[in-house]
């Protein structure tokens, strides 16, 4: 699996490691809410290596945990999803935004191996002093070099009255601007007459 060979996704040993990671991640979240410093030993138990001065805000989601290393002084914001079937290496002095995904597993393109529940995984490497913006997804086998900045989907200003989609987001349609009410429109509207039903 770590060598990048095909493996059986529902292998009992993999399932055991995933259950351990889920238990430790849940314990880390509960402890982090109470005291981040006291939660640190759980994080160290969950991950392969945690450098000096690392901050990882809970919740954190990991496949195994034991294949993740984080270099010194790196900050990880809420909701990191790190599917570490292969190794995930995060360098020193990195900034990881909220809801970042680091994904090592992939699936065969051919239909039958997928049906046979075969997977493979390729390592993800994040260099030193890298900033991953909120919501960034890093795919299997990707290496991001030192000092790089990776932005999320909306990378430029979006003008008023448009529909913007895509990654990076681009305006694809212009909307008609709404007709603004005068500042005192609500107070000077004529109240509607109450509707009365005749008594029987």
C-alpha positions in Angstrom: 0.0 0.0 0.0 2.7 2.5 1.0 4.7 1.5 -2.1 1.8 2.6 -4.4 0.7 -1.0 -5.3 -2.9 -2.0 -5.6 -4.5 -3.1 -2.3 -7.9 -4.3 -1.1 -9.8 -1.4 0.3 -11.7 -3.4 2.9 -8.7 -5.3 4.2 -9.2 -6.0 8.0 -5.9 -4.5 9.0 -6.7 -1.3 7.2 -10.1 -1.2 8.9 -8.4 -1.7 12.3 -6.1 1.2 11.6 -8.9 3.4 10.5 -11.0 2.6 13.6 -8.0 3.5 15.8 -7.5 6.8 14.0 -11.2 7.7 14.3 -11.2 6.9 18.1 -8.0 9.0 18.6 -9.4 11.9 16.5 -12.6 11.9 18.5 -10.7 11.9 21.7 -8.5 14.7 20.4 -11.5 16.9 19.5 -13.0 16.4 23.0 -9.8 17.2 24.8 -8.9 20.1 22.5 -12.2 21.8 23.4 -11.2 21.7 27.0 -7.5 22.4 26.9 -5.4 22.4 23.7 -2.1 21.8 25.6 -3.5 18.7 27.3 -4.8 17.4 24.0 -1.4 17.4 22.4 -0.3 13.9 23.7 -3.3 12.5 21.9 -2.3 14.2 18.6 1.2 12.8 19.0 -0.2 9.4 19.5 -2.4 9.7 16.4 0.2 11.1 14.0 3.6 9.7 12.9 5.4 12.9 13.8 4.5 16.3 15.2 7.1 19.0 15.2 7.8 21.6 17.9 5.3 24.4 18.1 2.7 22.7 15.8 -0.9 23.7 16.2 -3.7 21.6 14.9 -7.2 22.8 15.6 -9.9 20.2 16.0 -11.7 18.5 14.4 -9.1 16.6 12.4 -10.0 13.6 10.1 -7.4 11.0 9.1 -7.5 7.6 7.6 -4.6 6.1 9.6 -2.9 9.1 11.2 0.3 7.0 11.4 1.4 8.1 7.9 1.2 11.9 8.6 4.2 14.0 9.6 3.9 17.7 10.4 7.0 19.9 10.6 7.8 22.5 13.3 5.7 25.7 13.8 3.1 24.6 11.3 -0.5 25.8 11.9 -3.5 23.7 10.8 -6.9 25.2 10.9 -10.3 23.5 11.5 -11.5 20.4 9.6 -8.3 19.1 7.9 -9.1 15.9 6.1 -5.9 13.9 5.6 -6.5 10.6 3.9 -3.1 9.1 4.6 -3.3 5.7 3.0 0.1 6.7 1.6 2.4 9.1 3.4 1.5 12.8 3.9 4.4 15.0 4.7 3.7 18.6 5.7 6.8 20.8 6.1 7.8 23.4 8.6 6.3 26.8 9.0 3.2 26.0 6.9 -0.2 27.6 7.1 -3.1 25.2 6.4 -6.5 26.8 6.0 -9.9 25.5 7.1 -11.4 22.5 5.3 -8.3 21.6 3.4 -8.2 18.1 1.9 -4.9 16.1 1.5 -5.9 13.0 -0.5 -3.6 10.1 -1.2 -6.0 7.3 -2.3 -7.1 6.8 -5.8 -9.0 4.2 -7.7 -8.4 2.3 -11.0 -9.9 3.8 -14.1 -10.9 0.3 -15.4 -14.3 -0.7 -14.1 -13.5 -4.3 -13.0 -10.7 -3.5 -10.6 -12.9 -0.8 -9.0 -15.7 -3.4 -8.7 -13.2 -5.7 -7.0 -12.6 -2.9 -4.4 -9.0 -2.4 -5.4 -7.3 1.0 -4.6 -3.9 2.5 -4.8 -2.4 5.5 -3.1 0.3 8.1 -4.0 2.0 10.2 -1.4 1.4 13.9 -0.9 4.2 16.2 0.1 3.9 19.8 1.2 7.2 21.7 1.4 8.3 24.3 4.0 6.6 27.6 4.4 3.6 26.7 2.2 0.3 28.4 2.6 -2.8 26.3 1.6 -5.9 28.6 1.5 -9.2 27.5 2.9 -10.9 24.6 1.0 -7.8 23.7 -1.1 -7.8 20.0 -2.3 -4.4 18.4 -2.9 -4.8 15.3 -5.1 -2.8 12.0 -4.9 0.9 12.1 -5.8 1.2 15.9 -5.7 4.2 17.7 -4.3 4.0 21.4 -3.5 7.3 23.1 -3.3 8.7 25.4 -0.6 7.2 28.8 -0.1 4.3 28.3 -2.5 0.8 29.7 -1.9 -2.2 27.7 -3.1 -5.4 29.6 -3.3 -9.0 28.4 -3.1 -11.6 28.7 -5.8 -12.4 32.5 -5.7 -9.1 34.1 -6.6 -10.2 37.5 -7.9 -12.8 40.1 -7.1 -16.3 39.3 -8.3 -18.4 42.2 -9.6 -21.9 42.9 -8.4 -24.9 41.2 -10.0 -23.3 38.1 -11.5 -23.4 34.4 -11.2 -19.8 33.1 -10.7 -18.9 29.4 -11.0 -15.8 27.2 -11.6 -12.4 26.9 -10.2 -11.1 29.5 -10.3 -14.5 31.2 -10.1 -15.4 33.3 -13.1 -18.5 35.3 -13.8 -20.7 33.4 -16.3 -23.9 35.4 -16.2 -25.0 39.0 -15.4 -27.9 39.6 -13.1 -30.3 42.5 -13.2 -29.6 44.7 -10.2 -32.3 44.9 -7.7 -34.3 48.2 -7.4 -33.3 49.5 -4.0 -36.1 50.8 -1.8 -35.8 54.4 -0.5 -34.3 54.5 3.0 -37.7 55.3 4.5 -39.8 53.0 2.3 -40.8 50.6 5.1 -42.0 53.3 7.4 -44.0 55.3 4.9 -45.8 52.4 3.1 -49.5 52.7 3.3 -50.8 49.9 5.6 -53.1 47.4 4.0 -56.7 47.4 5.2 -57.4 44.4 7.4 -59.5 41.7 5.8 -62.7 41.0 7.7 -65.1 38.1 7.4 -68.7 38.7 8.0 -70.0 37.3 11.3 -72.4 34.4 11.0 
